[in-house]
Amino acid sequence: MLKIFLFLIPFLAGWGAFAQNNTAKEMPKGFDVPRQGVAAGRIDTVSYKSKTVGAVRKALVYTPPGYSKRVKYPVLYLLHGIGGDEKEWLKGGNPQLILDNLYADGKIEPMIVVMPNGRAMKDDRATGNIMAADKVAAFTTFEQDLLTDLIPFVESKYPVLTDREHRAIAGLSMGGGQSLNFGLGNLDKFAWVGGFSSAPNTKKPEELIPDPAAARQKLKLLWLSCGDDDRLITFSKRTHDYLFVNDVPHVYYVEPGVHDFKVWKNGLFMFSQFLFKPVDIKSLNQYTILGSPAETNIRSAKYPQILPDNRVVFRTKAPGAQRVQVDLGKKYDMVKDTAGFWSVTTDSIGEGFHYYSLLIDGVALADPASETFYGMGRMASGIEIPFKGGGYYALRDVPHGDIRVKKYLSKASNAWREMCVYTPPGYDQLAEKLPVLYLLHGGGEDQRGWATQGRTGLILDNLIAEGKAKPMVVVMMDGNMGGGGGIAGFNENALKMFENELKQGVMPFVEGNFRVRTDAQGRALAGLSMGGLQTLYAGVKNTDQFAYLGVFSSGWFANNAELSKSHYALIEGNSNNINTNLKHFRISMGGQKDIAYENCKVMLAKYDKAGIRYQYSEYPGGHTWPVWRHDLFEFAQVLFK
């Protein structure tokens, strides 16, 4: 019995109800075996002259039940893997039985299926060293053989429709890579493209689809599928990620399985049901994945899994527990199965990074399947939800800088402390001094926050590569001063301690150990939440040392009369100097759901009254890392220009 997880559009074999439940479901019984009373198609071996190879080559051709030369048919070109030949699908996949049964059930259009030998060389047998350079190269050569020799032969011998809308290409493993390369590289020839467990011969996504707009317009369907335990899944996943970010509709189907015909037969069974019919492209993004492991999972962990609508499936083993919950801001009760595994599917979760914990019998614990991050004043699990607009913090093929962890003996506190320092690509070869941004985390976090949760390195790498930001050093210091202020830092004593640490501990160390500028025009200070308060306290007082200030999701105290009085007295008495010294003063907020929103509005009214110049913006998302990543993305582009 073949069992797979299915998450497909409802018209496929009536699986819509399953798509809502996200539970295992059996494939239709007997989908790939002979059934009594089912009319059979025919498979013939044909020979064609290949000018590309300089030889006569063979292919198998499936014609459907009731085949008639008076009817014109669409064509699917179905390709094999690196160890096979034109007979691999026939021997391992029973394609004729799968298609015959689907015809009998009225679920596919009549079509001709051509199974060629994708190794375009004179000796195209799958013998000897199949990984030899000439044999591997022959799979690339097959593109020319397919387009100039095989397709013209099929169209001269069989009654087929010759327009791109009635021509499809799909394949398994090496043939999956060929199908993506040849199909997406020739959208004037193919409107339907499928890759089953596509192999490393698959081109990089930006090479496959250099023009996403053209792909959106021309593709009828792009299908990607793979087994979740297939070591080659990374090639399908990277293609899916690129398509997702660039808004190219497609199916990305992951099922339990490895690199074998169980997966490939399922791929043919499902892909063929879409072919040569109207497809509701807008619905595909609702049914593209059963569940894809979150990128924040530890190596090889299958859960948590993210569903297409950003619901998350959590699963953990705790056989002795009485109650298990996931705390993701909202608490979700998990359900235990007979093997001791607890699972739950959440509501749709907003894009970007989120902290979460497992509550096992009331005790908050980090999920052993997830990476952990210092946040909320402790180590907690984190999950990254895909975001189409998140390309600016994606890992791209651009020069990358370094995040350097530096310990230093603070002259301010006479204690060992730690900072994370981003240096841009090529820093060690540069002779000139670079501008420096001092970047501050929020309450309950530390110097690691911007480096890990904030994706500072990737944001700067991408901006610098595009010429949108100046190369700069970014110093991410630990803003937790302890003492009377505690980690929250919400009193003047702690704010003074922070200012001393910044000016007497951090800046002297950075300027003595990194090639950075020491003038105000070459320095910036910015922070989120608690770090925004620290920026307001130390930055506005020291505009002779910082020409750029960034305050993210923060606002001066509205309920502390003493601190409010001293701060607003400072700006009222120094507004001219502040405006003259600051080249850019950015204040941003995560919309009305941001917990600092009201404080910020009170502050801005005071600033307006005092005549302080600033740039204000809002990015919806509340008091969260997706907002702060975007704040850094925007702020970095105006610095030091």
C-alpha positions as CSV (number, residue, x, y, z in Angstrom):
1,M,0.0,0.0,0.0
2,L,1.4,3.4,-1.0
3,K,0.8,6.0,1.6
4,I,1.5,9.7,1.0
5,F,0.6,13.0,2.4
6,L,-1.6,14.9,-0.1
7,F,-2.3,18.6,-0.3
8,L,-3.8,19.2,-3.7
9,I,-6.5,21.1,-5.4
10,P,-9.9,19.8,-4.7
11,F,-10.7,18.5,-8.2
12,L,-7.9,16.0,-8.0
13,A,-9.6,12.7,-7.0
14,G,-11.8,14.4,-4.5
15,W,-9.0,15.2,-2.1
16,G,-10.2,18.6,-1.0
17,A,-11.5,17.4,2.4
18,F,-8.1,15.9,3.1
19,A,-6.4,19.3,2.3
20,Q,-8.2,20.8,5.2
21,N,-7.2,18.0,7.6
22,N,-3.5,17.6,6.8
23,T,-3.5,13.9,7.7
24,A,-2.2,10.9,5.9
25,K,-4.3,9.4,3.0
26,E,-3.8,6.4,0.9
27,M,-3.4,6.7,-2.9
28,P,-6.3,5.3,-4.8
29,K,-6.0,1.5,-4.5
30,G,-4.7,0.0,-7.7
31,F,-3.9,3.3,-9.4
32,D,-0.8,1.7,-11.0
33,V,-1.9,-1.9,-11.6
34,P,-4.2,-3.5,-14.3
35,R,-7.9,-3.2,-13.6
36,Q,-10.5,-5.4,-15.0
37,G,-12.6,-3.8,-17.8
38,V,-10.2,-0.9,-18.3
39,A,-9.3,-0.3,-21.9
40,A,-5.5,-0.3,-22.6
41,G,-3.4,2.1,-24.5
42,R,-0.5,0.9,-26.6
43,I,3.3,1.3,-26.2
44,D,5.4,1.1,-29.3
45,T,9.2,1.4,-29.9
46,V,10.0,3.9,-32.6
47,S,13.3,4.9,-34.3
48,Y,14.2,8.4,-35.5
49,K,17.2,9.9,-37.2
50,S,19.1,12.3,-35.0
51,K,21.2,14.9,-36.8
52,T,22.3,16.1,-33.4
53,V,23.9,12.8,-32.5
54,G,24.5,11.5,-36.0
55,A,22.7,8.2,-35.4
56,V,19.3,6.5,-35.3
57,R,17.8,6.7,-31.9
58,K,15.0,5.0,-30.1
59,A,12.0,6.1,-28.1
60,L,8.9,4.6,-26.6
61,V,5.5,6.1,-27.5
62,Y,2.3,5.6,-25.6
63,T,-0.9,6.1,-27.5
64,P,-4.2,6.3,-25.4
65,P,-7.1,3.9,-25.5
66,G,-9.2,4.5,-28.6
67,Y,-6.3,6.1,-30.4
68,S,-7.3,7.4,-33.8
69,K,-5.3,9.0,-36.6
70,R,-8.2,11.2,-37.3
71,V,-7.9,12.9,-33.9
72,K,-5.1,15.4,-33.0
73,Y,-3.6,14.8,-29.5
74,P,-1.5,16.9,-27.1
75,V,1.9,15.4,-26.2
76,L,3.8,14.8,-23.0
77,Y,7.5,14.1,-23.2
78,L,8.5,12.0,-20.2
79,L,12.2,11.7,-19.3
80,H,14.1,9.2,-17.3
81,G,17.0,9.4,-14.8
82,I,20.8,9.2,-15.1
83,G,20.8,5.4,-14.7
84,G,18.0,4.7,-17.1
85,D,17.1,4.9,-20.7
86,E,13.9,5.0,-22.8
87,K,12.6,1.9,-21.0
88,E,13.1,3.1,-17.4
89,W,9.6,4.5,-16.9
90,L,8.1,1.4,-18.5
91,K,10.1,-1.0,-16.2
92,G,9.8,0.9,-13.0
93,G,6.8,3.2,-13.2
94,N,4.0,1.4,-15.1
95,P,3.0,4.7,-16.8
96,Q,0.7,3.0,-19.2
97,L,-1.3,1.5,-16.4
98,I,-1.5,4.8,-14.4
99,L,-2.7,6.6,-17.5
100,D,-5.1,3.8,-18.6
101,N,-6.8,3.9,-15.2
102,L,-7.0,7.6,-15.2
103,Y,-8.7,7.6,-18.6
104,A,-11.2,5.0,-17.4
105,D,-12.0,7.3,-14.5
106,G,-12.3,10.3,-16.8
107,K,-9.6,12.3,-15.0
108,I,-7.1,13.0,-17.7
109,E,-7.3,14.3,-21.3
110,P,-6.3,11.8,-24.1
111,M,-2.7,12.4,-24.9
112,I,0.4,10.8,-26.5
113,V,3.3,10.2,-24.2
114,V,6.8,10.0,-25.6
115,M,9.5,8.4,-23.5
116,P,12.9,9.1,-25.2
117,N,16.5,8.3,-24.3
118,G,17.7,11.5,-22.8
119,R,21.4,10.5,-23.1
120,A,22.1,12.1,-26.5
121,M,25.2,10.2,-27.7
122,K,25.9,7.4,-30.2
123,D,26.3,4.8,-27.5
124,D,23.4,5.9,-25.3
125,R,23.1,2.7,-23.2
126,A,23.0,3.0,-19.5
127,T,26.1,0.8,-19.0
128,G,29.6,1.3,-17.6
129,N,30.3,4.5,-15.6
130,I,27.0,6.4,-16.0
131,M,28.7,9.3,-14.2
132,A,31.4,9.6,-16.9
133,A,31.8,13.2,-18.1
134,D,30.8,12.4,-21.7
135,K,27.6,10.6,-20.5
136,V,26.6,13.4,-18.2
137,A,27.3,16.0,-21.0
138,A,25.0,14.0,-23.3
139,F,22.0,14.8,-21.1
140,T,22.6,18.5,-21.8
141,T,23.1,17.7,-25.6
142,F,19.6,16.1,-25.5
143,E,18.0,19.5,-25.5
144,Q,19.1,20.0,-29.1
145,D,18.1,16.5,-30.1
146,L,14.7,17.0,-28.5
147,L,13.9,20.3,-30.2
148,T,15.4,19.7,-33.7
149,D,15.1,15.9,-34.1
150,L,12.6,14.1,-31.8
151,I,9.8,16.7,-31.7
152,P,9.7,17.1,-35.5
153,F,9.7,13.3,-35.9
154,V,6.8,12.9,-33.5
155,E,4.8,15.6,-35.2
156,S,5.4,14.1,-38.7
157,K,4.5,10.5,-37.6
158,Y,1.6,11.1,-35.2
159,P,-1.5,13.2,-35.3
160,V,-0.5,15.7,-32.6
161,L,-1.2,19.3,-31.8
162,T,1.9,21.3,-32.5
163,D,1.4,24.5,-30.5
164,R,3.0,25.1,-27.1
165,E,-0.3,24.9,-25.2
166,H,-0.5,21.3,-26.2
167,R,3.0,20.3,-25.4
168,A,4.3,19.2,-21.9
169,I,7.6,18.0,-20.6
170,A,8.3,16.2,-17.3
171,G,10.8,13.8,-15.9
172,L,12.4,12.1,-12.9
173,S,15.7,12.9,-11.3
174,M,18.2,13.8,-14.1
175,G,15.2,13.9,-16.4
176,G,13.5,16.3,-13.9
177,G,16.4,18.6,-14.2
178,Q,16.3,18.3,-18.0
179,S,12.6,19.0,-18.0
180,L,13.0,22.2,-15.9
181,N,16.0,23.3,-17.9
182,F,14.5,22.6,-21.4
183,G,10.9,23.5,-20.6
184,L,11.6,26.7,-18.8
185,G,14.3,27.6,-21.2
186,N,11.9,27.1,-24.2
187,L,8.6,28.6,-23.1
188,D,7.8,29.1,-26.8
189,K,7.8,25.3,-27.0
190,F,6.3,24.1,-23.7
191,A,3.5,25.4,-21.6
192,W,3.5,22.6,-19.1
193,V,6.6,21.7,-17.1
194,G,7.1,19.1,-14.4
195,G,10.2,18.1,-12.3
196,F,9.9,15.0,-10.1
197,S,12.9,14.8,-7.6
198,S,14.9,17.0,-9.9
199,A,18.7,16.3,-9.8
200,P,21.7,18.6,-9.4
201,N,21.7,19.2,-13.2
202,T,18.9,21.6,-12.5
203,K,20.1,25.1,-13.3
204,K,20.1,27.8,-10.6
205,P,16.6,29.4,-10.3
206,E,17.7,32.8,-11.6
207,E,19.0,31.0,-14.7
208,L,15.9,28.8,-15.1
209,I,13.6,31.8,-14.9
210,P,15.5,35.1,-15.6
211,D,12.2,36.8,-16.5
212,P,9.5,35.8,-13.9
213,A,6.9,38.0,-15.7
214,A,7.3,36.1,-18.9
215,A,7.0,32.8,-17.0
216,R,3.8,34.0,-15.3
217,Q,2.3,34.8,-18.7
218,K,3.4,31.7,-20.6
219,L,3.3,28.8,-18.2
220,K,0.0,26.9,-17.9
221,L,1.5,24.8,-15.0
222,L,4.9,24.4,-13.3
223,W,5.1,21.3,-11.1
224,L,7.8,20.5,-8.6
225,S,7.6,17.4,-6.4
226,C,10.0,15.4,-4.2
227,G,10.2,13.0,-1.3
228,D,10.9,14.6,2.0
229,D,13.8,12.1,2.7
230,D,15.3,12.6,-0.7
231,R,18.8,14.0,-0.4
232,L,18.2,16.0,-3.6
233,I,15.2,17.9,-2.3
234,T,17.4,21.0,-1.9
235,F,17.3,21.5,-5.7
236,S,13.5,21.5,-5.7
237,K,13.3,23.6,-2.6
238,R,15.6,26.4,-3.9
239,T,13.6,26.5,-7.1
240,H,10.3,26.8,-5.1
241,D,11.8,29.5,-2.9
242,Y,12.7,31.6,-5.9
243,L,9.3,31.1,-7.6
244,F,7.6,32.0,-4.3
245,V,9.5,35.2,-3.9
246,N,9.0,36.2,-7.6
247,D,5.3,35.3,-7.5
248,V,5.4,32.6,-10.2
249,P,2.4,30.3,-9.7
250,H,3.5,26.6,-9.3
251,V,2.8,23.4,-7.4
252,Y,5.5,22.4,-4.9
253,Y,4.5,19.0,-3.6
254,V,6.5,17.2,-0.9
255,E,5.5,13.8,0.3
256,P,7.0,11.2,2.6
257,G,9.5,9.3,0.5
258,V,13.0,8.9,-0.9
259,H,14.5,9.0,-4.4
260,D,12.4,6.2,-6.0
261,F,9.5,5.2,-8.2
262,K,7.0,5.5,-5.4
263,V,7.4,9.2,-5.5
264,W,7.8,9.4,-9.3
265,K,4.7,7.4,-10.0
266,N,2.7,9.6,-7.6
267,G,4.2,12.6,-9.5
268,L,3.0,11.3,-12.9
269,F,-0.4,10.4,-11.4
270,M,-1.0,13.9,-10.1
271,F,0.7,16.0,-12.7
272,S,-1.1,14.3,-15.6
273,Q,-4.5,15.2,-14.2
274,F,-3.7,18.9,-14.6
275,L,-2.5,18.6,-18.2
276,F,-4.3,20.3,-21.2
277,K,-7.2,21.5,-19.1
278,P,-8.0,25.0,-17.7
279,V,-6.1,25.5,-14.5
280,D,-7.0,28.0,-11.8
281,I,-3.6,29.5,-11.4
282,K,-4.8,31.7,-8.5
283,S,-5.6,28.6,-6.4
284,L,-2.3,26.9,-6.8
285,N,-0.6,28.7,-3.9
286,Q,-3.2,27.3,-1.6
287,Y,-2.3,23.8,-2.4
288,T,1.3,23.7,-3.2
289,I,2.8,22.0,-0.1
290,L,1.7,19.5,2.5
291,G,4.2,21.0,4.9
292,S,7.7,22.3,4.3
293,P,10.2,22.2,7.2
294,A,10.8,25.7,8.6
295,E,14.3,27.0,7.7
296,T,14.8,27.6,11.5
297,N,14.6,23.9,12.2
298,I,17.8,22.1,13.2
299,R,19.4,19.9,10.7
300,S,17.2,17.1,9.3
301,A,14.2,18.0,11.6
302,K,11.0,17.6,9.7
303,Y,8.9,19.6,12.1
304,P,7.7,22.3,12.6
305,Q,6.3,22.4,9.0
306,I,4.8,25.4,7.3
307,L,1.7,25.0,5.2
308,P,0.9,27.1,2.1
309,D,-1.4,29.4,4.0
310,N,1.3,29.9,6.7
311,R,-0.4,27.7,9.2
312,V,2.2,25.7,11.1
313,V,2.2,22.0,12.1
314,F,4.1,21.3,15.3
315,R,5.0,17.8,16.4
316,T,7.0,16.6,19.4
317,K,7.4,13.4,21.4
318,A,6.6,13.5,25.1
319,P,5.0,10.1,26.0
320,G,4.8,10.8,29.7
321,A,3.3,14.3,29.5
322,Q,-0.2,15.0,30.6
323,R,-0.6,18.3,28.6
324,V,1.5,19.9,25.9
325,Q,0.9,23.3,24.3
326,V,2.7,25.5,21.8
327,D,3.0,29.1,23.0
328,L,3.3,31.3,19.9
329,G,1.8,34.4,21.5
330,K,-1.4,32.4,21.4
331,K,-1.4,29.0,23.2
332,Y,-2.4,26.0,21.1
333,D,-3.3,22.6,22.8
334,M,-1.5,19.7,21.2
335,V,-3.1,16.2,20.7
336,K,-1.3,13.0,21.7
337,D,-1.2,9.9,19.5
338,T,-0.7,6.3,20.5
339,A,3.1,6.6,19.9
340,G,3.5,9.4,22.3
341,F,3.7,12.2,19.7
342,W,1.9,15.4,20.3
343,S,0.8,17.6,17.3
344,V,-1.2,20.6,16.5
345,T,-1.8,22.9,13.4
346,T,-1.9,26.6,14.3
347,D,-3.8,29.5,12.7
348,S,-2.1,31.3,9.9
349,I,1.0,33.0,11.2
350,G,2.4,36.4,10.0
351,E,5.5,36.4,7.9
352,G,9.0,36.7,9.3
353,F,10.5,35.6,12.6
354,H,8.6,34.6,15.7
355,Y,9.6,33.3,19.1
356,Y,7.8,30.2,20.5
357,S,8.0,27.7,23.3
358,L,6.7,24.3,24.1
359,L,4.7,24.1,27.4
360,I,5.0,20.6,28.7
361,D,2.9,20.2,31.8
362,G,3.1,23.9,32.3
363,V,6.9,24.2,32.0
364,A,8.1,26.4,29.1
365,L,10.8,24.7,27.1
366,A,12.7,25.2,23.9
367,D,11.6,22.9,21.0
368,P,14.5,20.4,20.5
369,A,13.7,20.4,16.7
370,S,14.2,24.2,16.4
371,E,17.2,26.5,16.6
372,T,17.1,28.6,19.8
373,F,17.5,32.3,20.1
374,Y,18.0,34.6,23.1
375,G,14.8,36.5,23.4
376,M,12.1,37.2,26.1
377,G,14.9,37.1,28.6
378,R,15.8,33.5,28.0
379,M,16.6,31.0,25.3
380,A,13.6,30.3,23.2
381,S,12.8,28.5,20.0
382,G,12.2,30.6,16.8
383,I,10.4,30.0,13.6
384,E,10.8,31.8,10.3
385,I,7.7,32.1,8.2
386,P,8.3,32.7,4.4
387,F,7.7,36.2,3.1
388,K,7.5,37.1,-0.6
389,G,8.8,40.6,0.2
390,G,11.7,39.2,2.3
391,G,14.2,38.9,-0.6
392,Y,16.2,41.8,0.9
393,Y,17.2,39.5,3.8
394,A,17.5,36.3,1.8
395,L,20.8,34.4,1.3
396,R,21.9,35.4,-2.2
397,D,24.8,34.7,-4.5
398,V,26.6,38.0,-3.6
399,P,29.8,38.8,-1.8
400,H,29.3,38.3,2.0
401,G,30.7,40.0,5.0
402,D,31.5,38.5,8.4
403,I,29.8,38.6,11.8
404,R,32.7,38.7,14.3
405,V,32.1,38.0,17.9
406,K,34.4,40.1,20.0
407,K,35.0,40.0,23.8
408,Y,36.4,43.2,25.4
409,L,37.3,44.4,28.8
410,S,35.1,47.5,29.3
411,K,36.7,50.6,30.6
412,A,33.3,51.8,31.7
413,S,32.2,48.8,33.8
414,N,35.6,47.1,34.4
415,A,34.0,43.8,33.3
416,W,34.3,41.5,30.3
417,R,31.6,42.1,27.8
418,E,30.8,40.9,24.3
419,M,29.7,42.5,21.0
420,C,28.9,41.2,17.5
421,V,30.5,43.2,14.7
422,Y,29.5,43.1,11.0
423,T,32.3,43.8,8.6
424,P,31.4,44.2,4.9
425,P,32.8,42.1,2.0
426,G,36.4,42.8,1.4
427,Y,36.9,44.5,4.7
428,D,40.3,43.0,5.4
429,Q,41.7,44.2,2.0
430,L,40.4,47.8,2.5
431,A,42.9,50.5,3.5
432,E,40.4,53.3,4.1
433,K,38.4,53.7,7.3
434,L,34.7,52.9,7.1
435,P,31.6,54.6,8.6
436,V,30.1,52.7,11.6
437,L,26.6,52.1,12.7
438,Y,26.0,51.2,16.4
439,L,22.9,49.1,16.4
440,L,21.0,48.3,19.6
441,H,18.7,45.4,20.5
442,G,15.4,45.4,22.5
443,G,14.5,44.4,26.1
444,G,15.0,40.6,26.8
445,E,17.5,40.3,24.0
446,D,21.2,40.9,23.7
447,Q,24.0,41.5,21.2
448,R,23.0,38.4,19.3
449,G,19.6,39.7,18.4
450,W,20.4,41.9,15.4
451,A,23.0,39.3,14.2
452,T,20.6,36.3,14.2
453,Q,17.0,37.3,14.5
454,G,17.6,40.6,12.7
455,R,19.6,39.2,9.7
456,T,21.8,42.2,9.8
457,G,24.6,40.6,7.8
458,L,22.4,39.5,4.9
459,I,20.5,42.8,4.8
460,L,23.8,44.7,4.5
461,D,25.3,42.2,2.1
462,N,22.4,42.5,-0.3
463,L,22.2,46.3,-0.1
464,I,25.9,46.8,-0.6
465,A,25.9,44.3,-3.6
466,E,23.1,46.4,-5.2
467,G,24.9,49.7,-4.5
468,K,22.0,50.8,-2.3
469,A,24.1,51.1,0.9
470,K,27.6,52.3,1.6
471,P,30.0,49.6,2.9
472,M,30.0,50.1,6.7
473,V,30.9,48.4,9.9
474,V,27.9,47.5,12.2
475,V,28.5,47.2,15.9
476,M,25.8,45.2,17.8
477,M,26.6,45.8,21.4
478,D,25.0,44.3,24.5
479,G,22.7,47.0,25.9
480,N,21.8,45.1,29.1
481,M,23.5,47.1,31.9
482,G,22.1,45.3,34.9
483,G,22.4,47.3,38.1
484,G,19.4,49.4,39.1
485,G,17.9,49.3,35.7
486,G,17.7,45.6,35.1
487,I,17.5,44.2,31.6
488,A,14.6,46.5,30.8
489,G,16.7,49.6,31.2
490,F,13.7,51.8,31.9
491,N,15.1,54.3,34.3
492,E,17.7,57.1,34.1
493,N,20.3,55.2,36.1
494,A,20.4,52.4,33.6
495,L,20.3,54.8,30.7
496,K,23.3,56.7,32.1
497,M,25.1,53.4,32.5
498,F,24.3,52.5,28.9
499,E,25.6,55.9,27.7
500,N,28.8,55.4,29.6
501,E,29.3,51.9,28.2
502,L,28.7,53.1,24.7
503,K,31.1,56.1,24.9
504,Q,33.8,54.8,27.3
505,G,33.6,51.0,26.6
506,V,32.3,50.1,23.2
507,M,33.4,53.0,21.0
508,P,37.1,53.1,22.2
509,F,37.4,49.3,21.7
510,V,35.8,49.5,18.2
511,E,37.9,52.5,17.2
512,G,41.1,50.8,18.5
513,N,40.4,47.4,16.8
514,F,38.5,48.2,13.6
515,R,39.2,50.6,10.7
516,V,36.3,52.9,11.4
517,R,35.8,56.6,11.2
518,T,35.7,58.6,14.4
519,D,33.9,61.8,13.2
520,A,30.2,62.4,13.7
521,Q,29.5,62.3,10.0
522,G,30.9,58.7,10.0
523,R,28.9,57.5,12.9
524,A,25.2,56.4,13.3
525,L,23.3,55.1,16.3
526,A,20.0,53.2,16.1
527,G,18.0,50.7,18.1
528,L,14.6,49.0,18.5
529,S,12.3,49.2,21.5
530,M,14.6,49.5,24.5
531,G,17.4,50.2,22.1
532,G,15.3,53.0,20.7
533,L,15.0,54.6,24.1
534,Q,18.8,54.2,24.5
535,T,19.2,55.9,21.1
536,L,17.0,58.8,22.2
537,Y,18.8,59.2,25.5
538,A,22.4,58.9,24.3
539,G,21.9,60.0,20.7
540,V,20.0,63.2,21.0
541,K,22.4,64.3,23.8
542,N,25.4,63.6,21.6
543,T,24.6,64.9,18.1
544,D,28.1,66.2,18.0
545,Q,29.2,62.5,17.9
546,F,26.4,60.9,15.8
547,A,25.1,62.5,12.6
548,Y,22.5,59.7,12.1
549,L,19.9,58.4,14.5
550,G,17.3,55.7,14.0
551,V,14.5,55.0,16.5
552,F,12.5,51.8,15.7
553,S,9.3,50.9,17.6
554,S,10.0,53.2,20.5
555,G,9.0,56.5,22.0
556,W,10.1,58.6,25.0
557,F,8.4,57.9,28.3
558,A,4.8,59.2,28.4
559,N,4.2,58.1,32.0
560,N,7.5,59.2,33.7
561,A,7.2,62.9,34.5
562,E,10.8,63.3,35.6
563,L,12.4,61.7,32.6
564,S,9.9,63.4,30.3
565,K,10.7,66.8,31.7
566,S,14.5,66.5,31.4
567,H,14.4,65.0,27.8
568,Y,12.0,67.6,26.4
569,A,13.9,70.4,28.2
570,L,17.0,69.2,26.3
571,I,15.4,69.3,22.9
572,E,13.7,72.6,23.4
573,G,16.9,74.2,24.5
574,N,19.0,72.6,21.7
575,S,16.7,72.2,18.8
576,N,18.9,74.3,16.5
577,N,22.0,72.3,17.3
578,I,20.1,69.0,17.0
579,N,18.7,70.0,13.6
580,T,22.1,71.3,12.4
581,N,24.1,68.3,13.5
582,L,21.8,65.5,12.4
583,K,21.9,64.6,8.8
584,H,19.1,62.1,9.2
585,F,16.8,61.4,12.1
586,R,14.5,58.5,11.4
587,I,11.6,57.4,13.7
588,S,9.6,54.4,12.6
589,M,6.8,52.4,14.0
590,G,5.1,49.0,13.4
591,G,1.7,50.5,12.9
592,Q,-1.1,50.9,15.5
593,K,-0.5,47.4,16.8
594,D,3.0,48.3,17.9
595,I,3.0,48.5,21.8
596,A,5.1,51.7,21.5
597,Y,2.8,53.5,19.2
598,E,1.0,55.7,21.7
599,N,4.2,56.7,23.4
600,C,5.7,57.6,20.1
601,K,2.8,59.8,19.1
602,V,3.1,61.7,22.4
603,M,6.8,62.2,21.7
604,L,6.3,63.3,18.1
605,A,3.9,66.0,19.2
606,K,6.5,67.3,21.6
607,Y,9.2,67.2,18.9
608,D,6.9,69.0,16.5
609,K,6.3,71.7,19.1
610,A,10.1,72.1,19.6
611,G,10.7,72.2,15.9
612,I,12.8,69.0,15.7
613,R,13.2,67.7,12.2
614,Y,12.7,64.0,11.7
615,Q,11.4,61.5,9.1
616,Y,8.6,59.3,10.3
617,S,7.3,56.1,8.8
618,E,5.2,53.1,9.6
619,Y,5.5,49.5,8.5
620,P,2.7,47.2,9.6
621,G,3.5,44.3,11.8
622,G,3.4,45.5,15.4
623,H,6.3,45.1,17.8
624,T,8.1,42.3,15.9
625,W,11.3,41.4,14.0
626,P,9.7,41.6,10.5
627,V,9.2,45.4,11.2
628,W,12.7,45.9,12.6
629,R,14.4,44.1,9.7
630,H,12.5,46.4,7.3
631,D,13.5,49.4,9.5
632,L,17.2,48.5,9.1
633,F,16.7,47.9,5.4
634,E,15.3,51.4,4.9
635,F,17.7,53.2,7.4
636,A,20.9,51.6,6.0
637,Q,20.1,53.1,2.6
638,V,20.3,56.7,3.7
639,L,23.4,56.4,5.9
640,F,26.7,58.1,5.2
641,K,25.5,59.7,1.9
